[in-house]
Amino acid sequence: MALTRGFTGRSRGARDSRLPPGQYDAGTNWPVLHVEPTPSIDTATWSFEIDGLVDKPVRWSWDEIHALPASRYEGAIHCVTTWSKFGMRFDGVSVDTLLDVAGVGDDAAFALARSHTGYTTNFPLEDLTGGKAWVVWDIDGAPLASIHGGPARLLVPHLYFWKSAKWVSGLTLFAEDQRGFWEQRGYHYRGDPWLEQRYQGD
Amino acid sequence: MTTVSGGPPHPGPWQPARVTGIRRETPTAKTFTLTLPQPRSFWAGQYFVVRLTAPDGYRAQRSYSIASAPSDSAEVDLTVEILPGGEVSGFLNEAVEVGDVLDVRGPIGGDFAWDLRPALGLAGGSGIVPLMSMLRHARKLGQPGLFRLVVSVRSPEELYYAAEIQGPDASIVFTRAVPDGHVRPPGRLMARELAAALDGDRDVYVCGSTAFCDAATQLAAAAGVPVERIRVERFGFSG
């Protein structure tokens, strides 16, 4: 590994063990990164749908999804652009709950999440099950702002945050992996921050 | 009309790039000319990641937009703004000298990469960097009308590439203080200014702070640009 002349880093000896490699603590800032204009989505017409290799496709309205058992995530999020944030509290519904309603098909092994903006991102199904993924609409007890993906976004906090699709509108289950928006553009298929899977080949 | 086929190039492996030029743009920004061992083709609007490594193995990496026009050469210019408390941007601006070697990887970024369709760039402050690459590319192709740039900055002291930017394809909006002899009074970009710059069928590329991007996106949409033809890159404290 090539050393950078003169560089010692800011935080010698005090590196936070909660930070994955190459990440820094953004503190109270929440940087905003997306390439499409921020949409304005009306919860009166909002919907979330699960289809593909399921027993029956299901579509939830805003009120219907709120009637499902609530689930909370408290912890860190990690963005591929190297910031992390700690102590985040998101409320919504577990993806496990949604998949239970639809019924996961025998051949389903991958999922493609999509957004109301047309954004997509892909997953091995096991990254969305077992209490690891949510559809969330509240942050610290307040509605999630549109700029951060509101009214509802996917939350998959054990992977880099581009996987947590803003303005999420649905999941499609497949037998084979389908590449999403950033995954077609040189980013890693899976995006585990602890393995520093930022770009293809990492 | 110039066209390109396929999509923007994907990143290659990490490369040790030599710093072969440093130019100060403003009191808080410098442009670094990097010479790559292996030239990488790129599209305007893409970026590189710069990675710093300390003797104990600690690493920090940040993304910086390419400012230079696409070319076959091994040189690529990155303009880096010092951000408050920015570990990497501060080191680059204050410690790096010509002759130093930096680990870089790129080009990265797809949706903000310019495909050479007629376009208008709306830049807020340091958000000019990827749009300057587009302006330079259009000029280099001998098609200066292919890309038009409107840049919004607070004052003349904060304008990057000031000497080069002047031309019929570029206009500057000063929001707080104007240079001597400047006719337009200070103020934010106005709808009619944007409409004049659109002059027909153009994609719109917006880059700057979140506040600038939201305002500029709304202006463009109000001027009749379909939302799917507006691309936005938000610059923030990522560094």
Contacts between the chains, C-beta under 8 A, distances in Angstrom:
chain1	res1	chain2	res2	distance
A	1	B	53	5.6
A	1	B	57	7.0
A	2	B	16	5.6
A	2	B	53	6.3
A	2	B	101	6.6
A	2	B	103	5.8
A	3	B	53	5.3
A	3	B	54	7.2
A	3	B	55	5.9
A	4	B	51	8.0
A	4	B	52	4.3
A	4	B	53	5.2
A	4	B	54	7.3
A	4	B	91	8.0
A	4	B	100	7.7
A	4	B	101	7.8
A	4	B	102	6.6
A	4	B	103	7.4
A	5	B	100	5.5
A	5	B	101	7.6
A	6	B	91	7.6
A	6	B	95	4.8
A	6	B	96	7.9
A	7	B	52	4.5
A	7	B	53	6.8
A	7	B	54	5.3
A	7	B	91	5.8
A	7	B	95	7.3
A	8	B	54	5.0
A	8	B	55	7.2
A	8	B	58	7.8
A	9	B	52	7.6
A	9	B	54	4.5
A	9	B	56	8.0
A	9	B	58	4.3
A	9	B	60	6.3
A	9	B	87	7.0
A	10	B	60	7.9
A	10	B	87	4.7
A	12	B	56	7.7
A	12	B	58	7.7
A	15	B	58	6.9
A	21	B	59	7.2
A	22	B	51	7.9
A	22	B	59	5.7
A	22	B	60	7.1
A	22	B	61	5.6
A	24	B	60	6.9
A	24	B	87	6.7
A	26	B	237	7.8
A	29	B	236	7.8
A	29	B	237	5.9
A	31	B	236	4.5
A	31	B	237	6.3
A	31	B	238	5.7
A	32	B	210	5.2
A	32	B	234	5.3
A	32	B	236	6.4
A	33	B	234	5.9
A	33	B	236	7.4
A	33	B	238	7.6
A	34	B	232	7.2
A	34	B	234	7.3
A	35	B	111	4.3
A	35	B	112	5.6
A	35	B	231	5.9
A	35	B	232	6.0
A	35	B	233	6.2
A	36	B	111	7.8
A	36	B	227	8.0
A	36	B	230	8.0
A	36	B	231	7.4
A	36	B	232	6.4
A	37	B	217	4.5
A	37	B	221	7.3
A	37	B	227	5.5
A	37	B	230	5.2
A	37	B	232	5.5
A	38	B	214	6.5
A	38	B	217	7.5
A	38	B	232	7.9
A	39	B	227	7.8
A	81	B	62	7.7
A	81	B	63	5.9
A	81	B	238	5.0
A	82	B	60	7.4
A	82	B	61	6.0
A	82	B	62	6.3
A	82	B	238	6.9
A	83	B	238	6.4
A	118	B	228	7.9
A	147	B	210	6.8
A	147	B	214	7.9
A	181	B	111	7.6
A	182	B	110	7.7
A	184	B	7	7.9
A	184	B	110	7.3
A	185	B	7	7.5
A	185	B	8	7.5
A	185	B	10	7.5
A	185	B	109	7.2
A	185	B	110	3.3
A	185	B	111	7.2
A	186	B	10	4.2
A	186	B	11	5.3
A	186	B	108	5.9
A	186	B	110	7.1
A	199	B	11	5.5
A	199	B	105	7.2
A	199	B	108	6.9
A	200	B	10	6.9
A	200	B	11	7.8
A	201	B	13	7.2
